């Protein structure tokens, strides 16, 4: 299949994802949820889609990043089944809009267990029954908040999600208001420093799970390794693998995507134990990142519009401009 020419994204011009502004506002979240609860899903879409269309029309950088991703995906997996065009980027944005509603429904308890199918969660359930914790590496795809629905089946399962945004505390308050019994907590971090590691070690020791994104390079660029993704090399963070090695616990991958009329939560054991030999530390980290990237590819081949990194993903790894250092809020 002949692929259309890819948009030119020069690394020198690509901003670090952390320098992009936070576009999810707490007041807007409450308003959208109210629209859905009072009027239903169709009015929700009617309210949100014009906003998404405006964002799509005015944010050329996000639009080009979407097309770049879709072109690479189609070339590597034929997941779309046709050569991507600009209309597919709009579909991509609208898929993200639907995911926003899914997140709200998930945290409010409005999605029933009957709507969620799970694959591979037996390992995590067994760990929880033994009072053992684990590190879970996730990506910015689908709706991770739906893991709460699965957790309801297994009382006592607690999940702590590390997020790179200062809106985490406010979002926690929304979660508490929408669903006070939720076993999911968000913890804001810029990087996993010794204090954070001690906090997470305590949680894992108590049999809780710690989820951390494995698809966005942190501000400290030294904490990244290269791995191929959709046929092209990209930079990947090493935080999940270092954390699992430090905590001496299993490492899992997890993602929840919409398929057909329901949702599928997929869980995969990446390693029962993460070992980082001193003489081959970087090689081991690269191998773990490559394994995770390969797992993501299999998911996206089945759900191509579920990837929500609207920035030049393959250009990650550049030095973050001083003006965009951590004092800014940024997307999680």
BAMAR-360699 format. One record per residue (C-alpha): x, y, z. Coordinates in Angstrom, 1 decimal, m for minus. Example, Ala and Ser with C-alpha at 12.3 -4.5 7.8 and 13.67 -1.06 7.14 Angstrom:
# residues 2
+--------+--------+--------+
:      u :      v :      w :
+--------+--------+--------+
:   12.3 :   m4.5 :    7.8 :
:   13.7 :   m1.1 :    7.1 :
+--------+--------+--------+
This chain:
# residues 332
+--------+--------+--------+
:      u :      v :      w :
+--------+--------+--------+
:    0.0 :    0.0 :    0.0 :
:    1.3 :    3.4 :   m1.0 :
:    1.5 :    5.7 :    2.0 :
:    1.0 :    9.5 :    1.7 :
:    4.0 :   11.6 :    2.4 :
:    4.4 :   12.2 :    6.2 :
:    4.4 :   15.7 :    7.6 :
:    7.8 :   17.0 :    8.3 :
:    8.4 :   17.3 :   12.1 :
:   11.9 :   18.5 :   12.7 :
:   13.3 :   17.5 :   16.1 :
:   14.7 :   21.0 :   16.8 :
:   11.1 :   22.4 :   16.5 :
:    9.4 :   19.7 :   18.6 :
:    8.5 :   20.8 :   22.1 :
:    8.7 :   18.5 :   25.1 :
:    5.3 :   17.1 :   25.9 :
:    5.6 :   18.6 :   29.4 :
:    5.7 :   22.1 :   27.9 :
:    2.2 :   21.7 :   26.4 :
:   m0.5 :   23.4 :   28.4 :
:   m3.1 :   21.6 :   30.6 :
:   m6.3 :   21.5 :   28.6 :
:   m8.5 :   19.7 :   31.1 :
:  m10.0 :   22.1 :   33.5 :
:  m11.8 :   21.0 :   36.7 :
:  m14.8 :   23.3 :   36.1 :
:  m15.2 :   22.0 :   32.6 :
:  m15.1 :   18.4 :   33.9 :
:  m17.9 :   19.1 :   36.3 :
:  m20.0 :   20.9 :   33.6 :
:  m19.5 :   18.0 :   31.1 :
:  m20.5 :   15.4 :   33.6 :
:  m23.6 :   17.4 :   34.5 :
:  m24.6 :   17.6 :   30.9 :
:  m24.3 :   13.9 :   30.5 :
:  m26.2 :   13.1 :   33.8 :
:  m29.1 :   15.4 :   33.0 :
:  m29.3 :   15.2 :   29.2 :
:  m27.5 :   12.0 :   28.1 :
:  m24.7 :   11.0 :   25.8 :
:  m25.9 :   12.6 :   22.6 :
:  m26.3 :   16.1 :   24.1 :
:  m22.9 :   15.6 :   25.7 :
:  m21.4 :   14.9 :   22.3 :
:  m23.2 :   17.9 :   20.9 :
:  m21.6 :   20.1 :   23.5 :
:  m18.2 :   18.6 :   23.3 :
:  m17.7 :   17.9 :   19.6 :
:  m17.8 :   21.6 :   18.5 :
:  m15.0 :   22.3 :   21.1 :
:  m13.0 :   19.3 :   19.8 :
:  m13.6 :   20.5 :   16.2 :
:  m12.3 :   24.0 :   17.1 :
:   m9.3 :   22.5 :   18.8 :
:   m8.6 :   20.3 :   15.8 :
:   m8.9 :   23.3 :   13.4 :
:   m6.7 :   25.6 :   15.5 :
:   m4.0 :   23.3 :   16.8 :
:   m1.9 :   22.4 :   13.8 :
:    0.8 :   20.8 :   15.9 :
:   m1.6 :   18.3 :   17.5 :
:   m3.2 :   17.6 :   14.1 :
:    0.1 :   16.9 :   12.5 :
:    1.2 :   14.7 :   15.3 :
:   m2.0 :   12.7 :   15.0 :
:   m1.5 :   12.2 :   11.2 :
:    2.1 :   11.3 :   11.8 :
:    1.0 :    8.6 :   14.3 :
:   m1.8 :    7.3 :   12.1 :
:    0.6 :    7.0 :    9.1 :
:    3.2 :    5.1 :   11.1 :
:    0.5 :    2.8 :   12.6 :
:   m1.0 :    2.0 :    9.2 :
:    2.4 :    1.3 :    7.7 :
:    3.3 :   m1.0 :   10.6 :
:    0.0 :   m2.8 :   11.3 :
:   m2.6 :   m1.9 :    8.7 :
:   m4.9 :   m1.1 :   11.7 :
:   m6.9 :    1.5 :    9.9 :
:   m7.2 :   m0.4 :    6.7 :
:   m6.6 :    2.6 :    4.5 :
:   m4.1 :    5.4 :    3.9 :
:   m4.7 :    8.0 :    6.7 :
:   m6.0 :   11.4 :    5.7 :
:   m6.8 :   14.6 :    7.6 :
:  m10.4 :   13.4 :    8.2 :
:   m8.9 :   10.5 :   10.2 :
:   m7.2 :   12.9 :   12.5 :
:  m10.6 :   14.5 :   13.3 :
:  m11.9 :   11.0 :   14.1 :
:   m8.9 :   10.6 :   16.3 :
:   m9.7 :   13.8 :   18.2 :
:  m13.4 :   12.7 :   18.5 :
:  m12.3 :    9.4 :   19.9 :
:  m10.4 :   11.3 :   22.6 :
:  m13.6 :   13.2 :   23.3 :
:  m15.5 :   10.0 :   23.8 :
:  m12.7 :    8.8 :   26.2 :
:  m13.2 :   11.9 :   28.3 :
:  m16.8 :   10.8 :   28.9 :
:  m15.7 :    7.3 :   29.6 :
:  m13.3 :    8.6 :   32.2 :
:  m16.2 :   10.5 :   33.9 :
:  m18.5 :    7.6 :   33.8 :
:  m15.8 :    5.3 :   35.2 :
:  m14.9 :    7.4 :   38.2 :
:  m18.6 :    8.1 :   39.0 :
:  m19.5 :    4.4 :   39.1 :
:  m21.9 :    4.7 :   36.1 :
:  m20.2 :    1.9 :   34.1 :
:  m21.3 :   m1.5 :   35.2 :
:  m19.2 :   m4.6 :   35.5 :
:  m21.2 :   m6.2 :   32.7 :
:  m19.8 :   m3.5 :   30.3 :
:  m16.2 :   m4.5 :   31.0 :
:  m14.4 :   m7.6 :   29.8 :
:  m11.0 :   m8.5 :   31.2 :
:   m8.1 :  m10.4 :   29.8 :
:   m5.1 :  m11.5 :   31.9 :
:   m6.0 :  m10.0 :   35.2 :
:   m5.6 :  m13.3 :   37.1 :
:   m2.0 :  m12.6 :   38.0 :
:   m2.8 :   m9.3 :   39.7 :
:   m5.8 :  m10.8 :   41.5 :
:   m3.5 :  m13.6 :   42.8 :
:   m1.0 :  m11.0 :   44.0 :
:   m3.7 :   m9.0 :   45.8 :
:   m4.9 :  m12.2 :   47.5 :
:   m1.3 :  m12.8 :   48.8 :
:   m1.1 :   m9.3 :   50.1 :
:    1.6 :   m8.4 :   47.5 :
:    1.9 :   m5.3 :   45.3 :
:    3.2 :   m4.6 :   41.9 :
:    4.2 :   m1.9 :   39.5 :
:    1.9 :   m1.4 :   36.5 :
:    3.2 :    0.4 :   33.4 :
:    0.5 :    2.1 :   31.4 :
:    0.2 :    4.3 :   28.4 :
:   m1.8 :    7.3 :   27.2 :
:   m4.4 :    5.2 :   25.4 :
:   m8.0 :    4.2 :   26.1 :
:   m9.4 :    4.8 :   29.6 :
:   m7.3 :    3.7 :   32.5 :
:  m10.0 :    4.9 :   34.9 :
:  m12.1 :    1.8 :   34.0 :
:   m9.7 :   m0.3 :   36.0 :
:  m11.8 :    0.8 :   38.9 :
:  m14.7 :   m1.2 :   37.6 :
:  m12.5 :   m4.3 :   37.6 :
:  m11.3 :   m3.5 :   41.1 :
:  m14.8 :   m3.6 :   42.4 :
:  m15.0 :   m7.3 :   41.7 :
:  m12.1 :   m7.8 :   44.1 :
:  m12.5 :   m5.9 :   47.3 :
:   m9.4 :   m4.4 :   48.8 :
:   m7.5 :   m3.9 :   45.6 :
:   m6.0 :   m0.4 :   45.7 :
:   m4.4 :    1.4 :   42.7 :
:   m2.1 :    4.4 :   43.0 :
:   m1.6 :    6.2 :   39.7 :
:    1.4 :    8.5 :   39.3 :
:    0.6 :   11.5 :   37.1 :
:    2.8 :   14.4 :   35.8 :
:    0.3 :   17.2 :   36.5 :
:   m0.4 :   19.6 :   39.4 :
:   m4.1 :   19.1 :   38.7 :
:   m3.9 :   15.7 :   40.4 :
:   m5.1 :   16.9 :   43.8 :
:   m8.1 :   18.7 :   42.2 :
:   m8.9 :   15.7 :   40.1 :
:   m8.7 :   13.5 :   43.3 :
:  m11.3 :   15.8 :   44.9 :
:  m13.6 :   15.2 :   41.8 :
:  m13.1 :   11.5 :   42.2 :
:  m14.0 :   11.7 :   45.8 :
:  m17.2 :   13.6 :   45.1 :
:  m18.3 :   11.4 :   42.2 :
:  m17.4 :    8.1 :   43.8 :
:  m16.3 :    8.2 :   47.4 :
:  m15.7 :    4.5 :   47.6 :
:  m13.2 :    4.6 :   44.7 :
:  m10.0 :    2.6 :   45.3 :
:   m8.0 :    4.6 :   42.7 :
:   m5.8 :    7.5 :   43.9 :
:   m3.7 :    9.9 :   41.8 :
:   m0.3 :   11.0 :   43.0 :
:    1.3 :   14.0 :   41.4 :
:    5.1 :   13.7 :   40.7 :
:    7.6 :   15.4 :   38.5 :
:   10.1 :   12.6 :   38.9 :
:   10.6 :    9.5 :   41.1 :
:   13.0 :   10.9 :   43.7 :
:   14.0 :    9.1 :   46.9 :
:   11.1 :   10.5 :   48.9 :
:    8.6 :    9.3 :   46.2 :
:   10.3 :    5.9 :   46.1 :
:    9.9 :    5.5 :   49.9 :
:    6.2 :    6.4 :   49.7 :
:    5.6 :    3.9 :   46.8 :
:    7.6 :    1.2 :   48.6 :
:    5.3 :    1.5 :   51.6 :
:    2.3 :    1.2 :   49.3 :
:    3.6 :   m1.9 :   47.5 :
:    4.6 :   m3.4 :   50.9 :
:    1.0 :   m3.0 :   51.9 :
:   m0.2 :   m4.9 :   48.9 :
:   m1.2 :   m2.0 :   46.8 :
:   m0.5 :   m1.4 :   43.1 :
:    1.4 :    1.5 :   41.6 :
:    0.7 :    2.5 :   38.0 :
:    3.1 :    4.8 :   36.1 :
:    3.0 :    5.9 :   32.5 :
:    5.6 :    4.3 :   30.3 :
:    5.2 :    6.3 :   27.1 :
:    6.3 :    9.9 :   28.0 :
:    9.9 :   11.0 :   28.5 :
:   10.4 :   12.8 :   31.8 :
:   11.9 :   16.2 :   32.2 :
:   15.3 :   14.6 :   33.0 :
:   16.2 :   13.4 :   29.6 :
:   19.0 :   11.1 :   30.9 :
:   16.2 :    8.8 :   32.2 :
:   15.2 :    7.5 :   28.8 :
:   16.2 :    4.7 :   26.4 :
:   15.5 :    4.1 :   22.7 :
:   13.1 :    1.4 :   21.5 :
:   11.4 :    0.9 :   18.2 :
:    7.7 :    1.6 :   18.0 :
:    5.6 :    1.3 :   14.9 :
:    8.7 :    0.8 :   12.8 :
:   10.6 :    3.9 :   14.1 :
:   12.8 :    4.5 :   17.0 :
:   11.4 :    6.6 :   19.9 :
:   12.6 :    7.5 :   23.4 :
:   11.0 :    5.8 :   26.4 :
:   11.1 :    6.5 :   30.1 :
:   12.8 :    4.0 :   32.4 :
:   11.0 :    5.0 :   35.5 :
:    8.6 :    2.0 :   35.6 :
:   11.4 :   m0.5 :   35.3 :
:   13.7 :    1.2 :   37.8 :
:   10.9 :    1.4 :   40.2 :
:   10.0 :   m2.3 :   39.9 :
:   13.6 :   m3.2 :   40.4 :
:   14.0 :   m1.0 :   43.5 :
:   10.7 :   m2.3 :   45.0 :
:   11.6 :   m5.9 :   44.1 :
:    8.1 :   m6.6 :   42.8 :
:    6.5 :   m7.9 :   39.6 :
:    6.0 :   m5.6 :   36.6 :
:    2.7 :   m5.6 :   34.7 :
:    1.3 :   m3.7 :   31.7 :
:   m2.3 :   m2.6 :   31.7 :
:   m4.6 :   m0.7 :   29.3 :
:   m8.4 :   m0.5 :   28.8 :
:   m9.8 :    0.3 :   25.4 :
:  m13.2 :    0.5 :   23.8 :
:  m14.0 :   m2.4 :   21.5 :
:  m17.5 :   m2.7 :   19.9 :
:  m20.2 :   m1.8 :   22.4 :
:  m18.1 :   m2.4 :   25.5 :
:  m14.6 :   m2.1 :   27.0 :
:  m11.7 :   m4.5 :   27.3 :
:   m9.2 :   m4.3 :   30.2 :
:   m6.0 :   m6.0 :   29.1 :
:   m3.3 :   m7.0 :   31.7 :
:    0.0 :   m8.5 :   30.8 :
:    2.8 :   m9.7 :   33.0 :
:    6.1 :   m8.2 :   31.7 :
:    8.3 :   m9.6 :   34.4 :
:    8.0 :  m11.5 :   37.6 :
:   11.2 :   m9.8 :   38.7 :
:   13.0 :   m6.9 :   37.2 :
:   16.8 :   m7.2 :   37.4 :
:   19.1 :   m4.4 :   36.3 :
:   22.7 :   m5.8 :   36.2 :
:   25.3 :   m3.1 :   37.0 :
:   27.4 :   m3.9 :   33.9 :
:   24.4 :   m4.1 :   31.5 :
:   21.9 :   m1.7 :   33.1 :
:   21.1 :    0.3 :   30.1 :
:   20.7 :   m2.8 :   27.9 :
:   18.2 :   m4.3 :   30.4 :
:   16.2 :   m1.1 :   30.6 :
:   16.1 :   m0.9 :   26.8 :
:   14.9 :   m4.5 :   26.6 :
:   12.0 :   m3.8 :   29.1 :
:   11.0 :   m0.6 :   27.2 :
:   11.1 :   m2.6 :   23.9 :
:    8.8 :   m5.2 :   25.4 :
:    6.3 :   m2.6 :   26.5 :
:    6.4 :   m0.8 :   23.1 :
:    5.7 :   m4.1 :   21.4 :
:    2.8 :   m4.8 :   23.7 :
:    1.3 :   m1.3 :   22.9 :
:    1.6 :   m2.1 :   19.2 :
:   m0.6 :   m5.2 :   19.5 :
:   m3.3 :   m3.2 :   21.3 :
:   m3.2 :   m0.3 :   18.9 :
:   m3.5 :   m2.6 :   15.9 :
:   m7.0 :   m3.5 :   17.2 :
:   m7.9 :    0.0 :   18.5 :
:   m6.0 :    2.5 :   16.3 :
:   m7.8 :    5.6 :   17.5 :
:   m7.2 :    4.9 :   21.2 :
:   m3.7 :    6.5 :   21.3 :
:   m3.9 :    9.9 :   23.0 :
:   m0.4 :   11.5 :   22.6 :
:   m1.1 :   14.5 :   20.5 :
:    2.5 :   15.7 :   20.2 :
:    5.5 :   14.7 :   18.1 :
:    6.0 :   11.4 :   19.9 :
:    9.0 :   10.2 :   18.0 :
:   10.8 :   13.6 :   18.5 :
:   10.8 :   13.1 :   22.3 :
:   14.2 :   13.2 :   24.0 :
:   15.2 :   16.8 :   23.4 :
:   16.2 :   19.2 :   26.1 :
:   13.2 :   20.9 :   27.6 :
:   13.4 :   24.7 :   27.1 :
:   14.0 :   26.5 :   30.4 :
:   10.8 :   28.5 :   30.1 :
:    8.8 :   25.2 :   30.1 :
:   10.4 :   23.6 :   33.2 :
:    8.3 :   22.1 :   36.0 :
:    6.8 :   25.3 :   37.4 :
:    4.2 :   25.0 :   34.6 :
:    1.2 :   22.7 :   34.8 :
:    1.3 :   20.1 :   32.2 :
:   m0.7 :   17.1 :   30.8 :
:   m0.6 :   13.8 :   32.6 :
+--------+--------+--------+
